[in-house]
Amino acid sequence: MRLARVVGQVVSTAKVSELSGTTILVVEDIDTAPDGTDRRSYAAVDLVGAGQEEIVLVVSGGAARVDPATTGVPVDQAIVAIADTIVTHGEVTYSK
């Protein structure tokens, strides 16, 4: 799992039928390096109703296809949780 921030949404009028009714969001990995060099953006299917700028947990590969909504669907990234609070080394580093 990776922590990411929702930074946008994908609008698609044509897609495979298995993706009909899904919301696809653009997420950006949370910085892991002080200079932000590890940051990248990618599309992920939203399974939890995440909103713009929320911090989310993203799974990839086979883990993205475990949920009943994505089983057998051509999905490589899925948002599976919305973070309310993040505690790092005993300190709250994020709180909604």
Long-range contacts (C-beta under 8 A, 24 or more apart in sequence): 1-57, 1-58, 1-59, 1-63, 1-80, 2-29, 2-30, 2-57, 2-58, 2-60, 3-29, 3-30, 3-55, 3-56, 3-57, 3-58, 3-83, 3-86, 4-28, 4-29, 4-30, 4-44, 4-55, 4-56, 4-57, 4-58, 4-79, 5-30, 5-53, 5-54, 5-55, 5-56, 6-50, 6-51, 6-52, 6-53, 6-54, 6-56, 6-79, 7-41, 7-52, 7-53, 8-52, 9-52, 10-43, 16-73, 16-74, 18-72, 18-73, 18-74, 19-45, 19-73, 19-74, 19-75, 22-46, 22-69, 25-50, 25-79, 27-56, 27-58, 27-77, 27-79, 30-55, 42-77, 43-77, 44-77, 44-78, 44-79, 45-69, 45-70, 45-73, 45-75, 45-77, 45-78, 45-79, 46-78, 46-79, 47-78, 47-79, 47-80, 48-79, 48-80, 48-81, 48-82, 49-82, 50-79, 50-82, 54-82, 54-83, 54-96, 55-82, 55-83, 55-86, 55-94, 55-96, 56-80, 56-81, 56-82, 56-83, 57-81, 57-82, 57-83
